[in-house]
Amino acid sequence: MPKETNNRQSLIPTQVKWENEGDAIEGVLVHKEMTMYKDQQRGRYLVKAAGGLKVFLGTFQIDQAMVMVETGQYFGVTYLGSEGTTKGNSFKTFDIWLAGQEGSLVDTATGEIGTNA
C-alpha cells in the first residue's frame, strides 16, 4: 500500500501480482505501454486505484483485452485462476471489464476477446 505522509500519497506505484484467485484491480487507466519481460513483449499498465497508483504486467489474454481500454477509462481486472492445456502447460485466466459496458471484455467460458463477450 502506498505510504501516506500528511495526506500525501506516494507517486511510486505498488505492483499487482496475480497470485490468488480473486486478486483484482479496478481504477482509471493512466498509462499503458509495451515492454520486454523475460524475452517476451508484454503490456505494462499504470492504474489510479482507490488505494493509490498500481502497476501490473499483462498476460496474453490481458494484453488482447486492454487494446480496447483507452487512457482515462475506468476498468477492472480479476484473476479467475489457472487452466491447463492438452500439452500439460497452464495459463492464467481473467475477467476484464470496462465501465459503462455490459458484460466482460473476455468470454470467461471460451477465453475469447470481444466487445461484449
BELPE-V365160 format. One record per residue. N is the residue number from 1. PHI is phi in whole degrees, -180 to 180 (none if undefined). NEAR is the number of other C-alpha atoms within 8 Angstrom. Layout:
[[N/PHI/NEAR] [N/PHI/NEAR]]
//
This chain:
[[1/none/5] [2/-61/11] [3/-77/6] [4/-113/8] [5/-131/6] [6/52/4] [7/64/5] [8/-107/6] [9/-108/9] [10/-64/10] [11/-90/5] [12/-91/6] [13/-72/11] [14/-90/10] [15/-82/7] [16/-94/8] [17/-118/5] [18/-90/7] [19/-108/5] [20/-121/7] [21/-52/8] [22/94/8] [23/-56/9] [24/-147/8] [25/-144/9] [26/-146/10] [27/164/11] [28/-97/12] [29/-71/16] [30/-92/10] [31/-158/8] [32/-140/10] [33/-154/7] [34/-97/8] [35/-142/8] [36/-87/8] [37/-144/7] [38/50/4] [39/62/5] [40/-131/6] [41/-81/8] [42/-132/13] [43/-76/12] [44/-126/12] [45/-123/13] [46/-107/13] [47/-126/13] [48/-92/11] [49/-109/11] [50/-58/5] [51/-90/6] [52/118/12] [53/-73/14] [54/-129/12] [55/-134/12] [56/-147/10] [57/-93/8] [58/-83/11] [59/-112/9] [60/-54/7] [61/-66/11] [62/-61/10] [63/-61/11] [64/-63/8] [65/-72/13] [66/-69/7] [67/-60/7] [68/-86/6] [69/-102/10] [70/-95/7] [71/-54/9] [72/96/7] [73/-88/10] [74/-90/10] [75/-149/13] [76/-149/11] [77/-133/11] [78/-127/11] [79/-80/14] [80/-93/10] [81/135/10] [82/-108/8] [83/-127/8] [84/-98/8] [85/-102/8] [86/-68/5] [87/-93/4] [88/89/6] [89/-84/7] [90/-128/8] [91/-143/8] [92/-87/10] [93/-117/12] [94/-138/13] [95/-105/13] [96/-128/13] [97/-130/12] [98/-124/12] [99/-59/7] [100/82/4] [101/-123/8] [102/-68/5] [103/78/7] [104/-99/13] [105/-79/14] [106/-126/15] [107/-75/12] [108/-68/9] [109/-82/4] [110/-107/5] [111/81/9] [112/-74/8] [113/-95/11] [114/-161/9] [115/-77/7] [116/-146/9] [117/-59/10]]
//
